[in-house]
Amino acid sequence: MARYCCFGASFSEFTGHGSTASGKGKGCHGQVKVCYGYNLVRGMTNHPMEDYHVANLVDVKGNELGLFAIFDGHLGDTVPAYLQKNLFPNILKEEEFWTHTDRAITKAYEKTDQAILSHTPDLGQGGSTAVTAILVNGRKLWVANVGDSRAVLLKGGEPIQMSIDHDPNVERSVIENRGGFVSNMPGDVPRVCGQLAVSRAFGDRNLKSLLRSEPDIKVEDIDHTAELLVLASDGLWKVMNNKEVVDLAKRYKDPYAAARQLTAEALKRESKDDISCIVIRFKA
């Protein structure tokens, strides 16, 4: 269905069952030139790396698609690894993708979640957040997310948050209406039934009756005022706000250098979680 476009160099180092990875690439056609870089760093926890990513440019039916995603797993890395392999193919095979993109993305998210739940014996009881960005011919940007991984667009000199952090406190009424509760114990953040710090996620069979996998979706035109897009896991957003992130990223023409500096800054600010970051630069 898709063939890969031209890329710059990319490389990765694997550690344990997860990986730390870094690399970059660029588009070879389209009305807006696109280049990207990514950097993933394992956190200071005692479990393997649970963040996964996608950063590809592909040709589909004569269109160039930029496919970018961050998947932040919990209770294991099997669900984010499954999403890395399957979520974008599921989106692109939806019949409505080219005509009603938002409906196609929503359907694919829900179908993918059902597939994960049906494979629980193989994938375990864990889950994952997801933030995905699809750039169509360098002009139209679709961002969808469940959980608290985030996408921020720098356009017209201002940061635009393209995703919604699904905080259990914000969706407390939905969780309580489904028979659950939100508690800050244990710890200091709100959690669904005292366990999960997000109100929407893929997987999580034991909490699924309380969680949604329906994504929030936002679309934005990419024009000459759009400079860059940052996708990252909460290991970055816990210690840096949107403006701090885009202000740092825009200092670097090379998006790979920007991604590396963002993860380095998060470590400097003592982020303990896995830190994953993709920076996409646009040039008309």
Beta strands, then each sheet from edge to edge (+ up, - down):
strand 1: 3-4
strand 2: 10-15
strand 3: 18-26
strand 4: 33-41
strand 5: 51-60
strand 6: 63-74
strand 7: 127-128
strand 8: 130-136
strand 9: 140-146
strand 10: 150-155
strand 11: 158-161
strand 12: 182-183
strand 13: 191-192
strand 14: 202-203
strand 15: 216-221
strand 16: 226-232
strand 17: 275-283
sheet 1: 1+ 5- 6+ 7- 14+
sheet 2: 1+ 5- 6+ 8- 9+ 15-
sheet 3: 2+ 3- 4+ 17- 16+ 10- 11+
sheet 4: 12+ 13-
end
